[in-house]
Amino acid sequence: MELDYKTIGLTLFLGICWGALNLYFIRQLLLALLIERPVHILKTGLLVLLKFPLLYYAGYLILQFKMVSPGYLLIGVFCGFILVARGWVLKVLRGT
């Protein structure tokens, strides 16, 4: 399969979306468990049900995407996820 800009863009977009959703749910789960008092059992349970099975199943589906070569897909999704994580770490280090 030929590597072009559309393929690179698609795989980075998928990685960025998956990474952003993953970090969003991690943040919401930590806020619900550690910060909010009293702990809302329904909200926490819903976050756990959304994050773990659904989000990781979505990651599995992304990796099974057949329009792109598996090597390019894995590299693109990984780079997209790293871009999101890098932005999150830099935001934490900056203190905002």
N, CA and C atoms as an extended XYZ file, in Angstrom:
288
Properties=species:S:1:pos:R:3:atomname:S:1:resname:S:1:resid:I:1 pbc="F F F"
N         0.840       -1.177        0.000 N   MET     1
C         0.000        0.000        0.000 CA  MET     1
C         0.887        1.243        0.000 C   MET     1
N         0.514        2.207       -0.773 N   GLU     2
C         1.295        3.425       -0.934 CA  GLU     2
C         1.021        4.385        0.219 C   GLU     2
N         2.080        4.983        0.722 N   LEU     3
C         1.956        5.950        1.803 CA  LEU     3
C         1.808        7.342        1.197 C   LEU     3
N         0.720        8.013        1.505 N   ASP     4
C         0.501        9.366        1.022 CA  ASP     4
C         0.055       10.247        2.194 C   ASP     4
N        -0.184       11.515        1.896 N   TYR     5
C        -0.546       12.454        2.952 CA  TYR     5
C        -1.908       12.150        3.561 C   TYR     5
N        -2.822       11.620        2.766 N   LYS     6
C        -4.135       11.275        3.307 CA  LYS     6
C        -4.023       10.149        4.333 C   LYS     6
N        -3.182        9.171        4.045 N   THR     7
C        -2.979        8.062        4.970 CA  THR     7
C        -2.341        8.550        6.266 C   THR     7
N        -1.330        9.365        6.144 N   ILE     8
C        -0.658        9.913        7.331 CA  ILE     8
C        -1.635       10.747        8.143 C   ILE     8
N        -2.389       11.595        7.474 N   GLY     9
C        -3.364       12.440        8.168 CA  GLY     9
C        -4.449       11.634        8.854 C   GLY     9
N        -4.948       10.604        8.178 N   LEU    10
C        -5.996        9.774        8.763 CA  LEU    10
C        -5.506        9.049       10.001 C   LEU    10
N        -4.332        8.463        9.928 N   THR    11
C        -3.833        7.717       11.084 CA  THR    11
C        -3.500        8.652       12.249 C   THR    11
N        -2.934        9.820       11.963 N   LEU    12
C        -2.684       10.783       13.040 CA  LEU    12
C        -3.985       11.272       13.653 C   LEU    12
N        -4.997       11.526       12.817 N   PHE    13
C        -6.293       11.977       13.310 CA  PHE    13
C        -6.921       10.926       14.223 C   PHE    13
N        -6.873        9.664       13.809 N   LEU    14
C        -7.420        8.601       14.644 CA  LEU    14
C        -6.682        8.503       15.977 C   LEU    14
N        -5.361        8.615       15.932 N   GLY    15
C        -4.574        8.560       17.167 CA  GLY    15
C        -4.837        9.735       18.085 C   GLY    15
N        -4.977       10.918       17.507 N   ILE    16
C        -5.250       12.106       18.316 CA  ILE    16
C        -6.631       12.014       18.949 C   ILE    16
N        -7.628       11.598       18.185 N   CYS    17
C        -8.983       11.467       18.731 CA  CYS    17
C        -9.033       10.432       19.841 C   CYS    17
N        -8.425        9.272       19.611 N   TRP    18
C        -8.439        8.224       20.623 CA  TRP    18
C        -7.675        8.666       21.866 C   TRP    18
N        -6.538        9.296       21.680 N   GLY    19
C        -5.752        9.773       22.821 CA  GLY    19
C        -6.460       10.858       23.608 C   GLY    19
N        -7.118       11.783       22.897 N   ALA    20
C        -7.832       12.860       23.580 CA  ALA    20
C        -9.013       12.308       24.380 C   ALA    20
N        -9.759       11.381       23.800 N   LEU    21
C       -10.863       10.773       24.538 CA  LEU    21
C       -10.359        9.980       25.739 C   LEU    21
N        -9.270        9.283       25.569 N   ASN    22
C        -8.692        8.509       26.660 CA  ASN    22
C        -8.288        9.429       27.809 C   ASN    22
N        -7.575       10.492       27.517 N   LEU    23
C        -7.145       11.410       28.573 CA  LEU    23
C        -8.318       12.158       29.191 C   LEU    23
N        -9.339       12.454       28.394 N   TYR    24
C       -10.530       13.113       28.933 CA  TYR    24
C       -11.210       12.218       29.971 C   TYR    24
N       -11.377       10.940       29.628 N   PHE    25
C       -12.032       10.036       30.569 CA  PHE    25
C       -11.162        9.769       31.793 C   PHE    25
N        -9.855        9.720       31.629 N   ILE    26
C        -8.971        9.569       32.798 CA  ILE    26
C        -9.128       10.764       33.727 C   ILE    26
N        -9.146       11.963       33.153 N   ARG    27
C        -9.297       13.175       33.958 CA  ARG    27
C       -10.640       13.189       34.696 C   ARG    27
N       -11.716       12.892       33.980 N   GLN    28
C       -13.030       12.893       34.600 CA  GLN    28
C       -13.144       11.832       35.694 C   GLN    28
N       -12.548       10.683       35.457 N   LEU    29
C       -12.585        9.614       36.457 CA  LEU    29
C       -11.808        9.999       37.710 C   LEU    29
N       -10.632       10.596       37.518 N   LEU    30
C        -9.856       11.029       38.680 CA  LEU    30
C       -10.562       12.142       39.443 C   LEU    30
N       -11.180       13.071       38.729 N   LEU    31
C       -11.942       14.125       39.407 CA  LEU    31
C       -13.105       13.536       40.192 C   LEU    31
N       -13.803       12.586       39.594 N   ALA    32
C       -14.959       11.989       40.270 CA  ALA    32
C       -14.542       11.184       41.495 C   ALA    32
N       -13.383       10.535       41.443 N   LEU    33
C       -12.952        9.701       42.566 CA  LEU    33
C       -12.210       10.469       43.654 C   LEU    33
N       -11.389       11.446       43.263 N   LEU    34
C       -10.493       12.076       44.234 CA  LEU    34
C       -10.905       13.477       44.674 C   LEU    34
N       -11.573       14.230       43.815 N   ILE    35
C       -11.833       15.633       44.118 CA  ILE    35
C       -13.263       15.852       44.600 C   ILE    35
N       -14.213       15.362       43.851 N   GLU    36
C       -15.618       15.631       44.163 CA  GLU    36
C       -16.044       14.906       45.438 C   GLU    36
N       -16.682       15.665       46.317 N   ARG    37
C       -17.234       15.088       47.536 CA  ARG    37
C       -18.671       15.523       47.643 C   ARG    37
N       -19.596       14.699       47.894 N   PRO    38
C       -19.505       13.255       48.023 CA  PRO    38
C       -19.286       12.601       46.662 C   PRO    38
N       -18.753       11.409       46.701 N   VAL    39
C       -18.481       10.660       45.472 CA  VAL    39
C       -19.810       10.213       44.873 C   VAL    39
N       -20.013       10.541       43.602 N   HIS    40
C       -21.238       10.146       42.904 CA  HIS    40
C       -21.019        8.765       42.295 C   HIS    40
N       -21.657        7.786       42.875 N   ILE    41
C       -21.472        6.396       42.449 CA  ILE    41
C       -21.942        6.195       41.009 C   ILE    41
N       -23.061        6.789       40.643 N   LEU    42
C       -23.593        6.616       39.290 CA  LEU    42
C       -22.652        7.221       38.244 C   LEU    42
N       -22.165        8.431       38.510 N   LYS    43
C       -21.244        9.087       37.575 CA  LYS    43
C       -19.938        8.300       37.462 C   LYS    43
N       -19.413        7.862       38.583 N   THR    44
C       -18.165        7.104       38.569 CA  THR    44
C       -18.337        5.776       37.839 C   THR    44
N       -19.429        5.091       38.097 N   GLY    45
C       -19.693        3.823       37.412 CA  GLY    45
C       -19.858        4.007       35.917 C   GLY    45
N       -20.536        5.075       35.524 N   LEU    46
C       -20.714        5.358       34.101 CA  LEU    46
C       -19.376        5.667       33.423 C   LEU    46
N       -18.521        6.415       34.097 N   LEU    47
C       -17.196        6.705       33.546 CA  LEU    47
C       -16.361        5.440       33.402 C   LEU    47
N       -16.438        4.560       34.383 N   VAL    48
C       -15.689        3.302       34.310 CA  VAL    48
C       -16.209        2.449       33.155 C   VAL    48
N       -17.537        2.395       33.001 N   LEU    49
C       -18.123        1.610       31.910 CA  LEU    49
C       -17.810        2.202       30.540 C   LEU    49
N       -17.694        3.512       30.451 N   LEU    50
C       -17.352        4.145       29.170 CA  LEU    50
C       -15.870        4.021       28.858 C   LEU    50
N       -15.050        4.239       29.857 N   LYS    51
C       -13.623        4.281       29.591 CA  LYS    51
C       -13.039        2.916       29.259 C   LYS    51
N       -13.218        1.999       30.137 N   PHE    52
C       -12.466        0.755       29.975 CA  PHE    52
C       -12.970       -0.122       28.837 C   PHE    52
N       -14.187       -0.609       28.842 N   PRO    53
C       -14.544       -1.508       27.738 CA  PRO    53
C       -14.738       -0.801       26.407 C   PRO    53
N       -15.451        0.322       26.410 N   LEU    54
C       -15.780        0.951       25.128 CA  LEU    54
C       -14.581        1.625       24.471 C   LEU    54
N       -13.804        2.333       25.245 N   LEU    55
C       -12.676        3.052       24.654 CA  LEU    55
C       -11.582        2.099       24.193 C   LEU    55
N       -11.331        1.057       24.940 N   TYR    56
C       -10.312        0.112       24.505 CA  TYR    56
C       -10.800       -0.764       23.362 C   TYR    56
N       -12.094       -1.014       23.303 N   TYR    57
C       -12.635       -1.711       22.135 CA  TYR    57
C       -12.530       -0.824       20.896 C   TYR    57
N       -12.743        0.477       21.070 N   ALA    58
C       -12.561        1.412       19.950 CA  ALA    58
C       -11.105        1.413       19.493 C   ALA    58
N       -10.165        1.327       20.416 N   GLY    59
C        -8.752        1.230       20.049 CA  GLY    59
C        -8.462       -0.037       19.272 C   GLY    59
N        -9.089       -1.123       19.678 N   TYR    60
C        -8.932       -2.380       18.949 CA  TYR    60
C        -9.495       -2.252       17.534 C   TYR    60
N       -10.663       -1.619       17.408 N   LEU    61
C       -11.258       -1.427       16.083 CA  LEU    61
C       -10.385       -0.539       15.196 C   LEU    61
N        -9.763        0.472       15.791 N   ILE    62
C        -8.858        1.332       15.019 CA  ILE    62
C        -7.703        0.502       14.466 C   ILE    62
N        -7.163       -0.375       15.294 N   LEU    63
C        -6.034       -1.187       14.843 CA  LEU    63
C        -6.448       -2.252       13.829 C   LEU    63
N        -7.731       -2.566       13.742 N   GLN    64
C        -8.220       -3.529       12.759 CA  GLN    64
C        -8.666       -2.850       11.466 C   GLN    64
N        -8.474       -1.535       11.357 N   PHE    65
C        -8.883       -0.755       10.200 CA  PHE    65
C        -8.142       -1.262        8.958 C   PHE    65
N        -8.870       -1.664        7.932 N   LYS    66
C        -8.269       -2.361        6.785 CA  LYS    66
C        -7.884       -1.452        5.611 C   LYS    66
N        -8.242       -0.175        5.654 N   MET    67
C        -7.919        0.703        4.532 CA  MET    67
C        -6.456        1.125        4.520 C   MET    67
N        -5.768        0.911        5.625 N   VAL    68
C        -4.387        1.353        5.776 CA  VAL    68
C        -3.540        0.146        6.180 C   VAL    68
N        -2.322        0.112        5.709 N   SER    69
C        -1.393       -0.950        6.086 CA  SER    69
C        -1.211       -0.967        7.608 C   SER    69
N        -1.155       -2.133        8.229 N   PRO    70
C        -1.063       -2.202        9.697 CA  PRO    70
C         0.139       -1.467       10.283 C   PRO    70
N         1.276       -1.509        9.591 N   GLY    71
C         2.453       -0.809       10.102 CA  GLY    71
C         2.265        0.696       10.121 C   GLY    71
N         1.725        1.239        9.042 N   TYR    72
C         1.474        2.680        8.979 CA  TYR    72
C         0.419        3.087        9.999 C   TYR    72
N        -0.588        2.254       10.150 N   LEU    73
C        -1.659        2.559       11.092 CA  LEU    73
C        -1.133        2.600       12.515 C   LEU    73
N        -0.342        1.621       12.877 N   LEU    74
C         0.192        1.565       14.234 CA  LEU    74
C         1.103        2.752       14.516 C   LEU    74
N         1.959        3.092       13.576 N   ILE    75
C         2.860        4.234       13.754 CA  ILE    75
C         2.075        5.540       13.847 C   ILE    75
N         1.101        5.717       12.960 N   GLY    76
C         0.316        6.945       12.966 CA  GLY    76
C        -0.504        7.117       14.221 C   GLY    76
N        -1.174        6.051       14.657 N   VAL    77
C        -1.984        6.128       15.872 CA  VAL    77
C        -1.090        6.376       17.083 C   VAL    77
N         0.042        5.719       17.143 N   PHE    78
C         0.971        5.923       18.251 CA  PHE    78
C         1.479        7.364       18.275 C   PHE    78
N         1.861        7.898       17.119 N   CYS    79
C         2.344        9.284       17.065 CA  CYS    79
C         1.240       10.270       17.447 C   CYS    79
N         0.012       10.017       17.003 N   GLY    80
C        -1.104       10.878       17.380 CA  GLY    80
C        -1.351       10.851       18.874 C   GLY    80
N        -1.297        9.667       19.470 N   PHE    81
C        -1.486        9.551       20.914 CA  PHE    81
C        -0.364       10.250       21.660 C   PHE    81
N         0.862       10.116       21.172 N   ILE    82
C         2.005       10.774       21.816 CA  ILE    82
C         1.871       12.295       21.742 C   ILE    82
N         1.351       12.823       20.628 N   LEU    83
C         1.148       14.272       20.527 CA  LEU    83
C         0.187       14.768       21.596 C   LEU    83
N        -0.895       14.035       21.823 N   VAL    84
C        -1.854       14.420       22.859 CA  VAL    84
C        -1.206       14.324       24.239 C   VAL    84
N        -0.517       13.231       24.510 N   ALA    85
C         0.121       13.044       25.812 CA  ALA    85
C         1.199       14.105       26.050 C   ALA    85
N         1.925       14.456       25.005 N   ARG    86
C         2.969       15.483       25.137 CA  ARG    86
C         2.351       16.824       25.505 C   ARG    86
N         1.256       17.173       24.851 N   GLY    87
C         0.571       18.424       25.183 CA  GLY    87
C         0.052       18.426       26.603 C   GLY    87
N        -0.448       17.279       27.051 N   TRP    88
C        -0.952       17.174       28.414 CA  TRP    88
C         0.177       17.325       29.427 C   TRP    88
N         1.311       16.695       29.180 N   VAL    89
C         2.454       16.793       30.095 CA  VAL    89
C         2.992       18.226       30.129 C   VAL    89
N         3.090       18.874       28.980 N   LEU    90
C         3.568       20.248       28.957 CA  LEU    90
C         2.616       21.182       29.692 C   LEU    90
N         1.323       20.927       29.598 N   LYS    91
C         0.350       21.734       30.326 CA  LYS    91
C         0.514       21.547       31.829 C   LYS    91
N         0.744       20.333       32.267 N   VAL    92
C         0.951       20.063       33.692 CA  VAL    92
C         2.235       20.714       34.178 C   VAL    92
N         3.295       20.622       33.383 N   LEU    93
C         4.562       21.222       33.795 CA  LEU    93
C         4.493       22.740       33.861 C   LEU    93
N         3.664       23.325       33.017 N   ARG    94
C         3.510       24.773       33.016 CA  ARG    94
C         2.693       25.244       34.207 C   ARG    94
N         1.886       24.352       34.767 N   GLY    95
C         1.160       24.665       35.984 CA  GLY    95
C        -0.198       25.291       35.762 C   GLY    95
N        -0.799       25.086       34.584 N   THR    96
C        -2.130       25.657       34.384 CA  THR    96
C        -3.163       24.579       34.294 C   THR    96
